[in-house]
Amino acid sequence: MIHLRDITFGYGGRELMSGLCLHIKPQDRIGLVGPNGAGKTTLLRIILGDIRDFSGTVSRRKGVTVALLPQEGIYDSGRTVMEAALETFAPLLALEREIEDLNTTAAEEQDAARRDELLERQGAARLDFESRGGFTFRARTAQVLTGLGFSEADLRRDMGTFSGGWQMRVALARLLLQEPDVLLLDEPTNHLDLPALLWLEEFLQTYPGAVLVISHDRAFLDRAVRRIAELSQKQLALYTGGYSDYEVEKQKRLEILANRIENQEREIRQTERFIERFRYKATKARQVQSRIKALEKMERLEMPDQERTLNFSFQVQKPSGKEVIRLSGVNKSYGDNRVLRDVKLALNRGDRMAIIGANGLGKTTLMRVLAGRTDFTGERKAGHNTEIGYFSQDQFELLNPDRTVLEEAASGGAAAGTALRSLLGVFLFSGDDVDKPVRVLSGGEKSRLLFARMMASPANFLILDEPTNHLDPPSQAMLARVLNSYNGTLCIVSHNRWFINQVANRIVEMTPEGLDEYLGDYDDYKYQKKMREQAAQQNRGPEADADEPPAPSLSDRRAQRQERARFVQERSRALTPIRNAIAGAESRIDQLETRIAEIESQLADPASYNDTRLMKSLPAELKQRQAELEQALRQWEEASEQLALKEKEFE
């Protein structure tokens, strides 16, 4: 549907993309990953058409619709949640009002002929309304909003009473209901709790269009996408499968690249020895010059930045007693809103507890009670020698913006010199990174700096509220390794299932009814919860079937099936040849792009320079393949336009 070719773009003297290519096909599911600052959001805006000052081409099939959900910046007030979401269906709402107006006017019309005309227009409008989903769009809207976590009462509340995160959910609902052919999502999971995240995964699996999503959530990418596009070093590398498949395949590619680099370095050394040996021999002057030029033209292969291996062990200085902390009969309210009710919870030394549940149930409040950072009624008893380290997103304000990373890390006083630099290296700060002013750090970098300060001399009980927010997957993996080397007690709130699986040995789920505990990691929790639900269902016994409306008669069903079959057959007869032509063109484009990349790689390989026959044939073939690619792209565009026109005929 959309084809990006040779996209080059940058700003402020910094090039983000160079010769980038991407082909988005119907019903594609692509996860866009890469380092922060690599240009992922910029790429979405280029696909959307919001950025146009780039070199290269973006070919879009005629009639294809594209829509983007940004990371933030959406605010609304003065209307209800339901009204804001229904904005997607503005044309249907206008048609609904037109039908009502026609009905009212017809009822008041005295002239019979004029009344018949109005009723005829109303009937036609009503048929149009029904064919476009006019009798179901409100139910669909409520269903999507409910899936994203809104209660029935929430739908009637003013948008202005909701936080930015909940307003983003309404924006996401509008986009999902809009159903563009290409859905672009920029970090959609940032503002979702676990139930809403699971619902979104299920929704996207049956979404009729293509989806291109930026996300740092590994589990989400494993379930929601079928291809990974990694934006790194100005290029896109494509991988089949989810994030776990990408990690395995990327490691294989890195091993191949390491071998190629080794071979290239060997070739360079041999060439340099030849040049040094024969530099001053007249009989070899021509060959020496040829090799010098070959070295100058050679594109040096480089390994991308690799994750640093952990060489720190984070040990507590003073172990806690066996019981770290205990809550009994804890209650907490904000005005009339009772957030915690009769909470009982205990953590023992070595526990690694993850607290999960929907937003609004009091997870952060519970963490603040555990940390002793808010008032409450009930009992909180810290055990012998319990020392608490607390992390939350609002602690960014504790960082001094005028200090460098190194100075801020040193302000904790627990490490200095080489030890401090090594500690910062564990948290992915190296080289010039340590001299950055805190004020220019991204959210992820600030999180890593706070963790570095905390782990320089870790307390024996760490309380972490959403520790993976703002962290990209490599940073999440780093934090998991750090926490797995930590020998104290841990309590985290997180919606990140992969991260919970890495670090937790107890799960506490907060529900409207109270706390439910499970032993093990997130996968163990899912299994145990399923078993409990099945046991509860068996104890309840079979339930009476709900009343169902009478089924259509056999003859009616047969007629409906026959009519539907005729329509499907006619549509298939008209569209299949065009779709086959598009598929053939896409296959040819993929083959040609692969061959062109192979030729360009051969032309850049110094080993090819000595083969005069090859060096003569390759440029000619490259020119031919590039011409064939242009022709295939034209065929694809023409067939795509033809398909769009035909599909309109069958709407």
C-alpha atoms as one frame of an Amber mdcrd trajectory, in Angstrom:
protein
   0.000   0.000   0.000   2.857   2.365   0.830   6.385   2.150  -0.542   9.284
   4.234   0.810  12.403   4.281  -1.330  15.773   5.959  -0.757  14.475   8.227
   2.026  17.157  10.597   3.306  16.314  13.114   6.011  17.958  15.096   8.789
  17.844  18.404  10.597  20.202  20.629  12.534  23.175  19.197  10.675  22.342
  15.669  11.852  21.317  13.011   9.334  18.707  10.591  10.704  18.051   8.496
   7.590  20.089   7.751   4.492  18.713   5.731   1.594  16.061   4.137   3.816
  13.520   1.761   2.217  10.287   0.231   3.556   7.311  -1.478   1.949   4.061
  -1.515   3.987   1.687  -4.184   2.684  -2.028  -4.713   3.392  -2.613  -6.117
   6.907   1.073  -5.738   7.768   1.925  -5.772  11.472   5.274  -4.001  11.898
   7.006  -3.091  15.153   9.406  -0.154  14.771  12.314  -0.328  17.224  15.685
   1.340  17.613  17.698   3.585  19.928  16.069   6.704  21.338  16.772   9.608
  18.985  17.235   7.366  15.942  14.243   8.973  14.191  11.387   6.500  14.740
   8.731   9.172  15.345  10.121  11.189  12.431   9.696   8.159  10.162   6.024
   7.858  11.169   5.506  11.530  10.318   7.123  11.010   6.897   4.758   8.086
   6.221   1.806  10.216   7.395   2.841  13.023   5.031   3.406  15.492   7.862
   7.096  15.858   6.896   7.806  16.502   3.216  11.280  18.067   3.053  13.140
  14.785   2.506  14.814  13.257  -0.504  13.522   9.993  -1.917   9.996   8.892
  -2.763   6.905   7.784  -0.844   4.480   5.967  -3.163   0.986   5.491  -1.807
  -1.806   3.489  -3.386  -4.628   5.787  -4.454  -7.291   6.150  -1.788  -5.177
   4.723   1.053  -5.919   6.418   4.382  -3.236   6.890   7.042  -3.653   8.116
  10.631  -1.233   8.624  13.518  -1.574   8.446  17.295   1.142  10.711  18.763
   2.851  10.038  22.102   1.327  13.039  23.854  -0.055  16.555  23.434  -3.782
  15.764  23.301  -6.190  17.664  25.589  -9.956  18.083  25.431 -12.697  19.486
  27.691 -16.255  20.745  27.562 -17.771  17.497  26.288 -18.183  13.959  27.578
 -15.876  11.048  26.841 -18.552   9.484  24.636 -19.079  12.719  22.690 -15.335
  13.098  22.128 -15.017   9.524  20.868 -18.058   9.840  18.589 -16.306  12.690
  16.780 -14.889   9.954  14.539 -18.389   9.411  13.184 -19.164  13.068  12.394
 -20.560  12.225   8.909 -22.875   9.580  10.405 -24.020  11.959  13.127 -24.796
  14.570  10.451 -26.741  11.983   8.443 -28.627  10.960  11.588 -29.658  14.588
  12.172 -30.701  14.874   8.520 -32.969  11.821   8.889 -34.526  13.293  12.042
 -35.079  16.649  10.305 -36.665  14.955   7.278 -38.930  12.947   9.566 -40.016
  16.067  11.477 -40.562  18.084   8.294 -42.550  15.253   6.671 -44.794  14.951
   9.733 -45.615  18.658   9.530 -46.006  18.799   5.730 -49.616  19.249   4.561
 -49.001  18.700   0.841 -49.192  14.958   0.118 -46.817  15.029  -2.866 -44.241
  17.032  -0.957 -44.619  14.691   2.050 -44.066  11.642  -0.150 -40.921  13.244
  -1.572 -39.592  13.930   1.938 -40.371  10.384   3.076 -38.637   8.980  -0.013
 -35.545  11.056   0.760 -35.705   9.927   4.374 -35.919   6.275   3.293 -32.884
   6.623   1.028 -30.948   8.386   3.788 -31.969   5.681   6.254 -30.694   2.930
   3.941 -27.416   4.817   3.544 -27.238   5.270   7.327 -27.776   1.550   7.927
 -25.244   0.449   5.286 -22.572   2.635   6.934 -23.127   1.124  10.384 -25.465
   3.806  11.644 -27.322   1.475  13.999 -24.160   0.043  15.583 -21.566   2.842
  15.770 -22.561   3.976  19.265 -22.347   0.429  20.612 -18.975  -0.052  18.887
 -17.702   3.194  20.406 -18.786   2.174  23.903 -17.205  -1.262  23.390 -13.813
   0.206  22.423 -13.863   2.738  25.274 -14.740  -0.013  27.745 -11.921  -2.167
  26.386  -9.511   0.708  27.007 -10.583   0.911  30.653 -13.476   3.400  30.840
 -16.468   2.472  32.997 -20.044   3.144  31.917 -20.150   6.131  34.281 -16.878
   7.469  32.828 -18.488   7.764  29.389 -20.738  10.536  30.720 -17.945  12.471
  32.480 -16.395  15.638  31.058 -13.098  15.081  29.261 -11.517  17.874  31.302
 -11.811  15.771  34.483  -9.419  13.135  33.111  -5.611  13.123  33.191  -3.496
  13.329  30.054  -3.038   9.556  30.044  -6.788   8.920  30.007  -7.292  11.585
  27.328  -4.758   9.695  25.206  -6.958   6.608  25.587  -9.882   8.537  24.087
  -7.644   9.637  21.209  -6.613   6.004  20.693 -10.267   4.919  20.710 -11.102
   7.506  18.024  -8.251   6.257  15.868  -9.215   2.588  16.228 -12.843   3.377
  15.354 -11.721   5.431  12.358 -10.083   2.289  10.892  -7.513   3.891   8.554
  -5.864   1.575   6.022  -2.522   2.232   7.727  -2.589   2.760  11.494   0.512
   4.473  12.929   0.920   4.172  16.710   3.670   5.992  18.618   4.157   4.328
  22.019   0.446   3.479  22.502   1.173   1.354  25.588   2.696   4.238  27.589
  -0.670   5.283  29.017  -2.305   1.845  29.295  -2.598  -0.419  32.302  -2.356
  -4.182  31.912  -6.065  -4.946  31.236  -6.247  -2.224  28.548  -2.955  -3.405
  27.067  -4.207  -6.984  26.768  -7.418  -5.732  25.140  -5.455  -3.643  22.616
  -3.328  -6.655  21.662  -6.452  -8.690  20.925  -8.009  -5.809  18.980  -4.947
  -5.293  16.771  -4.751  -8.984  15.912  -8.041  -8.679  13.995  -7.612  -5.088
  12.785  -8.499  -4.970   9.056  -5.718  -2.581   7.987  -1.944  -2.418   8.355
  -0.362  -1.416  11.671   3.042   0.216  12.222   3.772   0.674  15.923   6.626
   2.098  17.976   6.835   0.366  21.344   9.320  -0.477  24.093   7.087  -3.290
  25.387   8.657  -6.597  24.319   5.648  -8.751  25.235   3.337  -6.420  23.296
   5.601  -6.625  20.223   5.709 -10.417  20.495   1.901 -10.630  20.392   0.887
  -7.677  18.219   3.341  -7.671  15.273   4.652 -10.073  12.650   7.695  -8.069
  11.503  10.256  -5.931  13.301  11.840  -2.934  11.561  14.944  -1.737  13.399
  15.952   1.858  12.695  19.647   2.112  13.464  22.631   3.836  11.861  20.297
   5.671   9.415  18.950   2.422   7.915  16.054   0.023   8.447  16.769  -3.654
   8.996  13.726  -5.950   8.697  13.196  -9.138  10.707  10.383 -11.694  10.499
   8.462 -12.423  13.705   8.025 -10.641  17.021  10.591  -9.056  19.307  11.953
 -12.366  20.646  12.506 -13.631  17.085  14.197 -10.329  16.243  16.652 -10.687
  19.133  17.679 -14.187  18.016  18.010 -13.239  14.342  19.855 -10.015  15.149
  22.458 -11.958  17.124  22.977 -14.266  14.142  23.404 -11.270  11.823  25.898
  -9.692  14.226  27.952 -12.887  14.205  27.960 -12.862  10.394  28.917  -9.173
  10.410  31.770  -9.876  12.841  33.118 -12.503  10.422  32.818 -10.068   7.506
  34.674  -7.401   9.483  37.410  -9.888  10.309  37.740 -10.834   6.620  37.768
  -7.168   5.589  40.471  -6.334   8.121  42.536  -9.257   6.838  42.083  -7.973
   3.272  43.122  -4.463   4.357  46.259  -5.754   6.069  47.229  -7.776   2.992
  46.633  -4.781   0.721  48.643  -2.468   2.978  51.541  -4.962   3.065  51.496
  -5.157  -0.744  51.538  -1.346  -0.982  54.447  -1.024   1.469  56.417  -3.790
  -0.213  56.112  -2.550  -3.794  55.532   1.191  -3.310  58.898   2.121  -4.856
  59.072  -0.524  -7.608  58.364   0.995 -11.011  57.137  -2.329 -12.402  54.444
  -2.506  -9.698  53.454   1.189  -9.686  50.192   0.611 -11.523  49.113  -2.201
  -9.184  50.112  -0.189  -6.112  48.027   2.799  -7.246  45.100   0.495  -7.982
  45.214  -0.918  -4.448  45.579   2.535  -2.869  42.433   3.681  -4.704  40.667
   0.478  -3.666  41.443   1.184  -0.004  40.236   4.772  -0.333  36.941   3.675
  -1.893  36.387   0.803   0.503  33.363   1.176   2.778  34.652   0.100   6.183
  32.352  -2.243   8.058  31.660  -1.460  11.704  29.925  -3.286  14.513  26.985
  -1.346  15.979  27.110  -0.343  19.634  26.583  -3.419  21.779  24.916  -3.755
  25.147  27.465  -3.589  27.921  27.877  -6.726  29.983  27.253  -6.434  33.697
  30.416  -6.551  35.776  28.935  -5.217  39.002  27.352  -7.177  41.821  24.867
  -5.124  43.815  25.076  -6.378  47.396  23.394  -4.760  50.392  25.704  -3.645
  53.193  23.318  -4.481  56.037  20.765  -7.308  55.518  17.271  -6.840  56.896
  15.533  -9.124  59.340  13.445 -12.058  58.084  10.250  -9.969  57.936  10.946
  -6.805  55.943   7.586  -5.027  56.283   3.987  -5.780  57.245   0.753  -3.869
  56.590  -2.397  -4.624  58.598  -5.844  -3.083  58.132  -4.487  -0.223  56.014
  -7.044   2.263  54.668  -6.440   5.344  52.550  -8.869   7.863  51.074  -8.616
  10.984  48.948 -11.705  12.936  49.937 -14.683  10.647  49.379 -12.651   8.271
  47.213 -11.556   5.214  49.230  -8.419   3.957  47.457  -7.164   1.309  49.901
  -9.548  -0.721  52.056  -8.361  -3.002  54.880  -5.131  -3.943  53.072  -3.039
  -6.756  54.547   0.374  -7.410  53.007   3.748  -8.744  54.154   7.150  -9.061
  52.489   9.944 -11.303  53.745  13.664 -11.043  53.046  14.408 -12.132  49.465
  10.867 -11.557  48.178  10.657 -10.047  44.698   7.056  -8.913  44.506   5.327
  -7.377  41.470   2.053  -5.533  42.046  -0.247  -5.451  39.014  -3.805  -4.341
  38.252  -5.886  -1.719  36.491  -5.145   1.982  36.906  -7.105   3.727  39.639
  -7.073   0.825  42.094  -4.338   2.330  44.277  -1.087   0.638  43.243   1.010
   3.809  43.517  -0.725   4.734  46.782   0.133   1.293  48.177   3.778   1.793
  47.180   3.829   5.172  48.930   2.374   3.569  52.068   5.071   0.865  51.954
   7.735   3.564  51.522   6.316   5.650  54.399   5.623   8.593  52.093   1.920
   9.178  52.744  -0.476   9.170  55.682  -3.040   6.384  56.179  -5.012   4.589
  58.864  -4.041   1.106  60.009  -0.681  -0.411  60.883   2.631  -0.370  59.009
   5.459  -2.235  60.725   8.986  -2.206  59.250  11.178  -5.152  60.231  14.570
  -5.174  61.939  17.224  -3.207  59.987  14.844  -2.502  57.078  16.256   0.260
  54.854  14.146   1.585  51.986  15.164   2.820  48.548  12.269   4.360  46.602
  11.927   5.155  42.894   9.062   6.892  41.092   8.704   9.047  38.007   8.111
  12.214  40.040  11.651  11.936  41.436  13.100  13.495  38.265  12.744  16.834
  40.051  15.337  15.660  42.602  18.035  15.789  39.916  20.055  19.009  39.698
  19.734  20.234  36.078  22.984  22.237  36.323  25.137  19.226  37.156  26.645
  16.755  34.721  25.729  13.079  34.836  29.028  12.335  36.592  28.552  15.110
  39.160  24.966  14.094  39.895  25.942  10.446  40.319  28.786  11.471  42.658
  26.393  13.527  44.808  25.219  10.294  46.430  28.700   9.962  47.922  28.848
   6.165  47.669  31.314   5.891  44.770  33.975   8.028  43.113  36.640   8.024
  40.424  36.977   4.889  38.305  34.417   3.018  40.408  31.814   5.700  39.713
  32.515   5.662  35.971  32.260   1.867  35.973  28.950   2.094  37.810  27.628
   4.586  35.247  28.832   2.258  32.487  26.603  -0.480  33.876  23.685   1.933
  33.483  24.661   2.611  29.838  26.496   5.920  30.389  29.946   5.856  28.804
  32.489   8.159  27.202  31.151  11.670  26.705  27.744  10.643  28.106  28.974
  11.266  31.649  29.699  14.925  30.823  26.164  15.670  29.584  24.233  18.264
  31.617  21.264  16.699  33.406  18.920  19.266  31.799  19.412  17.768  28.306
  18.776  14.161  29.348  15.760  12.279  28.010  13.260  10.650  30.361  14.975
   7.296  29.911  18.414   8.748  30.673  17.104  10.449  33.819  15.612   7.141
  34.967  18.944   5.390  34.427  20.766   8.125  36.362  18.367   7.785  39.311
  18.900   4.017  39.297  22.682   4.498  39.211  22.488   6.761  42.279  20.208
   4.311  44.059  22.325   1.232  43.303  25.673   2.831  44.213  24.909   1.775
  47.786  21.586  -0.065  47.601  19.144  -0.217  50.495  18.040  -3.710  51.507
  14.428  -3.048  50.397  13.799  -1.409  47.005  10.354  -0.032  46.114  10.115
   0.783  42.392   6.992   2.375  40.869   6.885   1.781  37.088  10.680   1.487
  36.742  10.612   0.672  33.006   8.680   3.781  31.937  10.841   5.775  29.481
  13.289   2.855  29.114  13.905   1.299  25.698  14.322  -2.512  25.499  18.143
  -2.528  25.946  17.768  -0.313  29.034  15.019  -2.591  30.374  17.317  -5.581
  29.909  20.105  -3.709  31.719  17.825  -2.932  34.682  16.633  -6.547  34.859
  20.261  -7.733  35.011  21.038  -5.192  37.729  18.057  -6.242  39.859  18.837
  -9.935  39.377  22.320  -9.302  40.786  20.807  -7.497  43.799  20.483  -9.621
  46.959  17.908  -7.538  48.849  14.096  -7.452  48.816  12.189  -5.950  45.907
   8.668  -4.601  45.372   7.696  -3.167  41.976   4.607  -1.841  40.252   4.767
  -2.568  36.525   2.643  -3.223  33.456   5.662  -4.682  31.642   5.073  -8.437
  31.478   8.531  -9.253  30.110  10.182  -7.293  32.928   7.982  -8.933  35.585
   8.970 -12.353  34.229  12.634 -11.407  34.573  12.631 -10.159  38.177   9.542
 -11.304  40.143   8.890 -14.395  42.272   5.540 -13.220  43.719   2.610 -11.479
  42.024  -0.016  -9.439  43.857  -3.002  -8.453  41.712  -5.049  -5.497  42.922
  -8.754  -5.860  42.109 -11.843  -3.894  43.210 -12.453  -6.703  45.726  -8.949
  -6.643  47.259  -5.524  -8.282  46.822  -4.988 -11.694  45.201  -1.563 -13.324
  45.613   0.217 -15.766  43.298   3.624 -17.429  43.592   6.023 -17.191  40.661
   6.443 -14.810  37.724   3.875 -13.367  35.309   3.529 -16.577  33.295   2.914
 -18.529  36.523   0.304 -15.921  37.518  -1.563 -16.338  34.217  -1.674 -20.131
  34.610  -2.742 -20.048  38.273  -5.416 -17.422  37.610  -6.840 -19.508  34.775
  -6.967 -22.579  37.050  -8.725 -20.584  39.788 -11.301 -19.241  37.322 -11.986
 -22.737  35.965 -12.416 -24.095  39.496 -14.792 -21.244  40.367 -16.802 -21.912
  37.201 -17.128 -25.612  38.078 -18.268 -24.734  41.602 -20.968 -22.418  40.219
 -22.332 -25.140  37.956 -23.938 -24.752  34.531 -25.893 -21.578  33.996 -29.114
 -21.293  32.054 -28.688 -20.076  28.514 -29.798 -16.506  27.924 -32.928 -15.950
  25.868 -32.106 -15.626  22.222 -34.143 -13.952  19.486 -35.887 -16.309  17.071
 -33.646 -17.484  14.252 -34.481 -16.580  10.648 -36.447 -19.193   8.714 -34.598
 -21.797   6.658 -35.714 -20.245   3.359 -34.631 -16.769   4.489 -31.214 -18.036
   5.544 -30.798 -19.887   2.232 -31.719 -16.768   0.236 -29.332 -14.631   2.295
 -26.508 -17.132   1.753 -27.153 -17.295  -1.984 -27.217 -13.500  -2.311 -24.045
 -13.185  -0.262 -22.351 -15.923  -2.306 -23.234 -14.152  -5.584 -21.832 -10.875
  -4.265 -18.613 -12.517  -3.028 -18.190 -14.372  -6.332 -18.627 -11.222  -8.431
 -16.309  -9.235  -6.181 -13.682 -11.969  -6.240 -13.899 -12.290 -10.037 -13.291
  -8.554 -10.407 -10.657  -8.039  -7.719  -8.576 -11.245  -7.725  -6.706 -10.564
 -11.012  -5.806  -7.049  -9.833  -4.683  -8.317  -6.430  -2.592 -10.996  -8.137
  -0.984  -8.296 -10.283  -0.193  -6.255  -7.164   1.231  -9.317  -5.395   3.324
 -10.136  -8.455   4.646  -6.580  -8.644   5.433  -6.589  -4.912   7.286  -9.887
  -5.247   9.229  -8.540  -8.225  10.069  -5.340  -6.292  11.381  -7.395  -3.355
  13.507  -9.562  -5.695  14.946  -6.561  -7.526  15.723  -4.648  -4.335  17.492
  -7.717  -2.936  19.544  -8.148  -6.125  20.415  -4.432  -6.281  21.637  -4.588
  -2.667  23.763  -7.653  -3.539  25.328  -5.899  -6.546  26.066  -2.752  -4.539
  27.685  -4.907  -1.844  29.832  -6.688  -4.440  30.900  -3.380  -5.979  31.989
  -2.169  -2.533  33.961  -5.360  -1.797  37.731  -4.919  -2.461  37.961  -8.599
  -3.407  35.922  -7.808  -6.531  38.372  -5.182  -7.801  40.793  -7.769  -9.188
  38.062  -9.407 -11.305  37.907  -7.121 -14.352  35.159  -9.167 -15.989  32.985
  -8.875 -12.887  33.681  -5.151 -12.512  32.530  -4.656 -16.090  29.337  -6.722
 -15.845  28.122  -5.579 -12.419  27.589  -1.860 -13.238  25.692  -2.830 -16.379
  23.482  -5.250 -14.462  22.927  -2.661 -11.720  21.667  -0.145 -14.269  19.370
  -2.754 -15.828  17.952  -3.879 -12.458  17.320  -0.285 -11.383  15.369   0.343
 -14.595  13.374  -2.858 -14.011  12.655  -1.714 -10.455  11.274   1.609 -11.683
   9.027  -0.269 -14.117   7.838  -2.663 -11.373   7.031   0.291  -9.117   4.976
   1.918 -11.894   3.090  -1.352 -12.458   2.438  -1.619  -8.720   1.119   1.960
  -8.537  -1.137   1.495 -11.581  -2.564  -1.792 -10.259  -3.076  -0.258  -6.809
  -5.048   2.646  -8.282  -7.114   0.206 -10.333  -7.847  -1.860  -7.203  -8.970
   1.234  -5.278 -11.428   2.140  -8.044 -12.814  -1.405  -8.263 -13.217  -1.680
  -4.492 -15.303   1.505  -4.518 -17.677  -0.140  -7.005 -18.368  -2.932  -4.502
 -18.767  -0.773  -1.384
